Amino acid sequence: MTKEKWLVEFQVLNGRRPTDQEMLEASKNNFETMTSAVAKKSFKIEPSLFLKIAIGFIVAIFGYVVGYLFM
């Protein structure tokens, strides 16, 4: 993230200008914000989740077909 983008995001989130200490800490982290760091980590999805969803759909479709055949 660039310094300018970091400044804008900081001001939007905190409603004030950053202190010199906050600027120094941000420059050490390459102006990465907490929200961008959290966003990078929070979108990890387990591969087994896709398998569970697929099995759920298969069971639901099978139940629908079997129920339709025996009506």
N, C-alpha and C positions, 0 to 999 in steps of 0.2 A: 504494500500500500504506500502511496506517496505521502509526503508530509502534508500537503494541502488537503488531500482527502481525509487523512487522519484528523487534521484540525477541524474540518467541517463536521465529521462524525462525532468527535469529542464534544464540540459545542452543542450539537443537537442532543446528544445523550445527557450531558451534564448541565446545560444551560449557562455555561460560563467559559471563559478562556482558560486553557491549562496553565498551571504554574510552571516555573522553570524546572523544578524537580520532576514533574510529570512529563515534560518535554524530553528531559534527559533519559528517563526510563523508557519512553516510547522509542527514542532513537536507538537505544540498545537493542530493542526488540524489532528493529526495522519497521517501526510504526504499525505494528500489528495490534489490532484492538482485541479486547476480550470477546466481543461479539463475533468477529471473524474467526478467532481461534476456536470458539465453541461451535460455530457453524461447520468448520472443517471436521470436527470430531463427532458431531451429532448425527451426521448422515451416513454412518456406517450401518449397513443392514446385513444381518447374518444370512449366509447362503441357505441355511436350513429353513429359514422363514419362507422362501419361495417354494421349497418342497412341501412344506406344511400347507401352504395356500393351495398349491396344485392338487394335493391329495384331498383337501376339503372340497374343491370344485368337482373332482371326480366322484367323490362319495355323494355329493348333492345331485349331480346329474344322474348317477346310477339310481338313486332313490326316486328321482322324478320319473325316470323311464319305467322302473319296476312298478311304481304306483299307478302310472298311466296304463300299463298293460293289464293290471288286475282290477280295473274299475268296471 
